[in-house]
Amino acid sequence: MKIYLASPFFDDTELSNVQKAEHILMKRGFDVFSPRLNEVRNEENSQLSWWSRETFMNDKRFIDWADVVVMLYYGGYSDSGTAWECGYAYGTNTPVVVVHLGENSNLMVHEGCHSNIKLEELADYDFDKMPYKPYEGRMF
């Protein structure tokens, strides 16, 4: 199974959580694409417009490649890039499993996904059967 892992990684908490998710999914034997591990940016090219375009096209290409998108979601705070990845996956009929890490959820995220789980459930979630699990927390 090919999994695209959509997640922000801009602070210590986000970085720690995406590393945990990468480890869990790779340990389970999945073929995982994580944008964090596939950056094309370096100090020399970080301001160049081609970097922006290349990053966008690479991420889109791997969402199209994936059998499923796993989204790490922090609720009311949502990284716009991660939200875009989730919406694009939904629009192309790629199932999205949302891993909830926040205290609430925007209805557009939890209703636009296939299943809603917690990080501790990622190790046992059945990606072959893809059971539906509705969101049960606070929403807006």
Secondary structure, 3 states (H helix, E strand, C coil): CEEEEECCCCCHHHHHHHHHHHHHHHHCCCEEECHHHHCCCCCCCCCCHHHHHHHHHHHHHHHHHCCEEEEEECCCCCCHHHHHHHHHHHHCCCCEEEEECCCEECHHHHCCCCEEEEHHHCCCCCCCCCCCECCCCEEC
